[in-house]
């Protein structure tokens, strides 16, 4: 248990949970679908994650035109691993204060200790047998006692989640959080607990919660590019990452599925996939996964094609202008709201235009207008780049390796994604 000096938290957002000494009690972020660092909820509009200095500096030096496609960077907090009088373990955030007397966790990502079973999991391939093993591993983790932290008692969504196994069948178990988010959170707690005697404080990045605008966020996490290892990777790690790329759609398409959750209108729950599923997909399998992400259990959301394509084309144009930038191991999030509001919106507009007298029919001009509204209704979507722990560009932190031109591996992934979505759109017109 660490002892932190009492500090006033600087304007935490709406619905932040405070401790008695004004720290903010962190909660697991229930909509995390990929990655291995645990994302924590700071408040309604903000999440935080363990700080990696390279990623922090990259956020601080982003070109202005890229900021539309990245989470807003909100600063740094110090996080304590604390116990309370009831025997619970809590993660509590305080304002970050530069002080030599406070130990800070600034360990490079590749050097951070991991649980042994996590290392084995990372070396698995995408076979159906291993998918079953992974599913069983996730199930065992979710069935473990989750009383480690007081925040875990409220670690749930009103909408249940269900995993899909390797054969695309739905698990009968319904849980109230994305199973991948719990996996990451428990691993993070394990790492911090094992280090708690040596490291009293950890630095966490504060970032915009990019799904806070969505009531039923459907999230697709895509690992972008044909190369995933950074310039500073060891030979062993580089070989491991190249093997993963070669055996997945990263090599053939420049993009692979790293996780997803999609809300199903017919059942009222989220279906989830994880990164092990994505690694085993063929090119056709990737397309099927994309179709599944755009299907609400009743119909394919054809209205999503154009707004998503528009965002992807705009991002591609921006990245093609970023000479020397490389986004190794970066992911792309595509987000939309799973609750279809088109019919509700159109009904409201018709009601507003309809004459109050019941015996007066709606004029043809208004009927045409309401029909046009239905056709032109554009659902809200978002596209964001995340995870910059291995990104670089010319002059960044005196990196010795300088790359020429834009990141064509990433651009290739965007081109593949755009082409597949355009084909899907044309086939479903």
SVG drawing of the C-alpha trace seen along z (x, -y; Angstrom):
<svg xmlns="http://www.w3.org/2000/svg" viewBox="-61 -22 82 50">
<polyline fill="none" stroke="black" stroke-width="0.4" points="0.0,0.0 1.5,-3.3 1.1,-6.6 0.4,-9.5 0.5,-13.1 -2.9,-14.8 -3.3,-16.8 -6.2,-18.6 -7.4,-16.9 -7.5,-19.4 -11.0,-19.6 -11.9,-15.9 -14.8,-15.5 -18.4,-14.5 -19.1,-11.5 -15.5,-10.9 -15.4,-8.8 -13.5,-10.5 -11.8,-9.1 -11.8,-10.8 -8.5,-12.7 -9.7,-13.9 -8.0,-11.3 -10.0,-9.8 -10.9,-6.2 -10.1,-4.5 -12.5,-2.0 -11.9,0.6 -13.0,-0.7 -15.7,1.8 -15.5,1.2 -11.8,2.1 -11.7,4.6 -8.0,4.9 -4.5,4.1 -2.7,5.4 -2.3,2.4 -5.4,1.9 -7.5,-1.2 -9.1,-2.7 -12.1,-5.0 -11.2,-8.4 -14.5,-10.1 -17.3,-10.0 -15.1,-11.8 -11.6,-10.5 -9.7,-7.3 -6.1,-6.6 -3.5,-4.0 0.0,-3.3 2.4,-5.9 5.1,-5.1 7.3,-8.1 7.5,-7.7 3.7,-7.7 3.3,-10.7 5.9,-12.7 4.2,-11.6 0.8,-12.9 2.5,-16.2 4.0,-16.6 1.2,-15.5 0.7,-17.5 -2.5,-19.6 -4.2,-17.8 -3.8,-14.5 -5.6,-15.5 -9.1,-14.9 -8.1,-11.3 -6.5,-10.7 -7.9,-10.9 -7.3,-14.3 -4.3,-14.2 -5.2,-15.5 -2.0,-15.2 -0.6,-12.9 -1.7,-11.7 0.1,-9.8 -1.6,-6.5 -1.3,-4.8 -1.9,-1.1 -3.7,-1.4 -5.4,0.7 -8.3,-0.5 -9.6,0.4 -12.1,2.9 -9.3,4.9 -9.9,3.8 -7.2,2.8 -7.8,-0.4 -6.2,-2.3 -6.4,-6.0 -5.3,-8.9 -3.8,-12.1 -2.4,-15.2 1.1,-14.5 3.7,-16.5 7.4,-16.5 9.3,-15.3 12.6,-13.4 11.3,-11.9 8.4,-10.1 9.3,-7.0 7.8,-6.9 7.2,-4.0 8.8,-5.0 9.8,-1.5 9.8,-1.0 6.9,1.1 9.1,4.0 10.8,4.2 7.6,4.3 7.1,7.6 4.3,9.8 2.6,12.8 4.0,16.1 0.7,17.3 0.3,14.0 3.6,14.6 2.4,18.1 -0.9,16.6 1.0,14.1 2.7,17.0 -0.5,18.8 -1.6,19.1 -5.1,18.9 -6.1,22.6 -9.5,23.6 -8.1,25.7 -6.1,22.7 -9.2,20.5 -11.0,22.9 -8.0,22.8 -8.1,19.0 -11.8,19.0 -11.4,21.3 -8.7,19.1 -10.9,16.0 -13.8,17.9 -11.6,18.9 -10.4,15.4 -13.9,14.0 -15.1,16.7 -12.3,15.9 -13.1,13.9 -13.1,10.3 -13.1,8.7 -9.5,7.5 -10.6,3.9 -13.6,2.0 -14.0,0.6 -14.6,4.1 -17.8,4.3 -19.2,1.7 -17.4,3.2 -20.4,3.8 -22.6,2.5 -26.4,2.6 -26.0,4.5 -24.5,8.0 -21.6,9.2 -21.1,12.6 -18.0,14.1 -17.9,15.8 -15.7,18.9 -13.5,20.1 -16.5,21.8 -18.5,18.5 -21.0,19.9 -22.2,17.8 -21.1,18.7 -24.1,19.3 -22.4,17.3 -23.5,13.7 -21.3,11.3 -21.6,7.6 -18.2,6.4 -16.1,7.1 -14.0,10.1 -10.9,8.7 -11.1,5.6 -11.3,7.7 -8.3,9.8 -6.2,6.7 -7.3,5.2 -6.4,8.3 -3.0,8.6 -2.4,4.9 -3.3,5.4 -1.0,8.4 1.9,6.5 1.4,3.5 0.9,5.7 4.1,7.6 6.0,4.3 4.3,2.4 7.2,2.7 9.6,1.1 7.4,-1.4 5.1,-3.7 3.6,-5.7 2.9,-5.0 2.4,-7.6 -0.7,-7.3 -1.7,-9.1 -5.1,-10.9 -6.8,-10.6 -10.2,-11.3 -12.8,-8.6 -13.6,-8.3 -16.8,-6.2 -18.4,-8.5 -20.7,-10.0 -22.2,-6.6 -24.9,-5.0 -24.3,-1.5 -20.7,-1.7 -19.8,0.8 -16.0,0.9 -13.6,2.4 -9.9,2.4 -7.7,2.9 -3.9,3.4 -2.6,1.3 0.4,1.7 2.5,4.5 5.1,4.1 4.5,4.1 7.9,3.9 9.4,0.6 13.0,-0.5 14.1,0.2 12.8,3.8 15.2,6.6 15.9,9.2 13.8,11.7 10.8,9.4 11.2,8.2 11.2,11.8 8.2,12.6 6.2,9.7 7.3,10.4 6.0,13.9 2.6,12.7 2.4,10.4 3.4,13.0 0.8,15.5 -2.1,13.0 -3.8,10.5 -1.2,7.9 1.0,9.2 -1.7,9.5 -3.9,6.6 -1.9,4.3 -4.6,4.7 -5.8,7.3 -8.6,7.6 -7.4,7.0 -10.8,7.1 -14.4,6.0 -17.8,5.7 -21.0,5.2 -24.4,4.6 -27.2,7.0 -30.7,5.4 -32.4,8.8 -30.9,10.0 -29.9,6.8 -26.3,7.8 -22.8,7.3 -21.0,10.0 -17.2,9.9 -14.1,11.1 -10.5,10.9 -7.1,10.6 -6.5,14.4 -9.5,14.7 -8.2,11.9 -4.8,13.5 -6.2,16.6 -8.3,14.9 -7.8,15.3 -8.5,12.4 -12.0,13.7 -12.3,14.2 -11.3,10.6 -14.1,9.5 -16.6,11.7 -15.5,10.2 -16.0,6.7 -19.5,7.8 -20.2,9.1 -19.1,5.9 -21.6,4.0 -24.5,6.3 -26.8,5.6 -28.3,9.1 -31.2,8.1 -29.7,6.4 -26.4,5.2 -26.0,1.5 -25.7,0.3 -26.1,-3.3 -22.7,-3.0 -20.7,-2.5 -20.5,-6.1 -19.7,-7.9 -17.0,-5.3 -15.5,-5.4 -15.5,-9.2 -13.5,-9.1 -11.1,-6.5 -10.4,-8.5 -9.8,-11.7 -7.4,-9.9 -5.5,-8.3 -5.1,-11.8 -3.7,-13.1 -1.2,-10.3 0.0,-10.5 1.2,-14.0 3.1,-13.0 6.7,-12.4 9.0,-10.2 6.2,-9.2 5.9,-5.5 3.1,-4.2 4.4,-0.8 2.0,1.3 -0.6,-1.4 -4.3,-0.5 -7.3,-2.1 -10.6,-2.2 -13.9,-2.4 -16.9,-3.3 -20.6,-3.6 -23.7,-3.5 -25.4,-0.1 -28.9,-1.4 -30.4,-2.2 -32.0,-5.6 -32.9,-6.1 -36.6,-5.1 -37.0,-7.1 -35.5,-10.2 -37.6,-10.0 -40.8,-9.4 -40.1,-12.5 -39.5,-14.6 -42.7,-13.4 -44.6,-14.2 -43.2,-17.7 -44.2,-18.3 -47.7,-16.7 -50.7,-19.1 -52.5,-19.0 -55.8,-18.3 -56.3,-14.6 -58.5,-14.9 -55.7,-16.7 -53.4,-14.3 -49.6,-15.1 -49.0,-17.1 -46.9,-15.5 -44.1,-18.0 -43.8,-17.1 -44.0,-13.4 -41.2,-13.8 -39.2,-15.8 -39.7,-13.2 -38.6,-10.5 -35.5,-12.4 -34.7,-12.9 -34.8,-9.1 -32.5,-8.6 -30.1,-11.4 -29.9,-10.5 -26.2,-10.0 -25.4,-7.9 -22.7,-9.1 -19.4,-7.3 -15.8,-7.9 -12.4,-6.8 -9.4,-7.2 -5.7,-6.2 -4.5,-4.9 -1.3,-3.3 1.8,-5.3 4.4,-3.5 6.5,-2.6 5.8,-5.6 8.5,-7.8 9.3,-10.6 12.3,-12.6 13.8,-14.5 11.6,-12.8 13.6,-12.2 16.8,-12.0 15.8,-8.6 18.7,-7.3 16.6,-5.7 15.0,-8.2 12.4,-6.9 11.6,-8.5 8.1,-9.4 4.8,-8.4 4.1,-5.2 3.1,-3.1 2.4,0.0 -0.3,-1.9 -1.6,-3.5 -1.8,-0.1 -3.9,1.1 -6.3,-1.9 -6.5,-1.2 -7.4,2.4 -10.0,1.5 -11.5,-1.1 -11.5,1.3 -13.2,4.1 -15.9,1.7 -16.5,0.2 -17.0,3.8 -19.4,4.6 -21.3,1.3 -21.7,2.0 -22.8,5.6 -25.5,4.5 -27.0,1.5"/>
</svg>
